[in-house]
Amino acid sequence: MGSIQKRTYTEGKAPRYVARVRVGGREVSKSFAKQGDARDWIREREGLNPTGKRVDNRMLSAVLKEAIPHAATESTRAGRAHLAANLGDLAYMKLGDVTAGDIRDWKHTLEDGRPWAGGKPLANSSIKTLFGILSALFNDAVAQGQIPRNPVTSVRRGGETNQAVEPHQILKLEQLRALIDAASEPFATMIEFGATTGLRAGEMGGLRVYSVDATRKVVDVIEQADGHHTAFGWRELKSRKSRRTIPLPDSTLRAVEAHLEAHPDYEPHSPLFRAAQGGQWSSAHIAKMWRATAEDAGVEGHSWHSLRHFYASALIASGASVTTVQNRLGHASPMVTLQVYSHLWPGEDDKTRAVFDGLL
């Protein structure tokens, strides 16, 4: 689904409307003087791949469902059915819209714990099997000229879970500010909210108006979006430990209050943030908007998950304990927190040096 961003200028120039749409897995954009022209351009581009051929606009779940009964063997049929049950947010994406970043986010969900399976993760061997089946599905679409490339091929299938965060994966403050400045509302407020709470994308989409308690200055995380951004829906969190209450800084509270003042029709039980067409934000839609915003801001190599790393590193720098960081992030155990962030706690390098100083 395409999007339109209005750009205004301070020098008396007329506003421009930047239209964006994904075509064959690649995002294209164009600027227009009139919003109607931008909307017409999106309608024209949707449904065509880069070669000008009509693409399959069905959801990935529908494509896979059709492929199941045509499997050559019973084992292939069972494998496709297993994949269909574990597509997660990919199920609601169009075949040509899926990118390597979406595949990578899906892989993290399978490793960390599937919300649709009570937070239970999949073994690496099972993940590799699902990757192979999904890759074959995309290879078939490439062969038919529906998409230009297979997004699965550039993503590693195996690997360790809960890997330590690398320094380059942590957003710098100036990068965060650039992202907020480049984003339109409500995504700018969502980015600030994510940086000051560490919420996962699905948790952000699952927030309701009543989730934020201005009196207590907290947000209660009790559910997440069900992954379909064209309608309102919620599902259980990743795990029992993901249910948590997070303190909010005054700046974030003010941003949320301004957002709600601009939308007085929002009911307490409705989503706190809504997409341009009025639907609920999903993880996939947030990832898509992030990529467009990051391109405008000139911020490369980061995803929504980078806000989570930013929040964790800020807590650690402030002197927060392992237990505090675990509780704020909703990790299943302190071990997960240590696996990812232990090297960020200050003083560990000095302790190591002290052990060996003068030893030799």
Helices and strands as residue ranges (DSSP letters): E 3-7, E 16-23, E 26-32, H 35-45, H 60-67, G 68-70, H 74-84, G 88-92, G 95-97, H 100-112, G 115-117, H 124-143, G 167-169, H 173-182, H 187-195, H 201-205, G 209-211, E 212-213, E 218-221, E 224-225, E 234-235, G 240-242, E 244-247, H 250-261, H 283-297, H 305-317, H 322-329, H 334-341, G 342-344, H 348-356
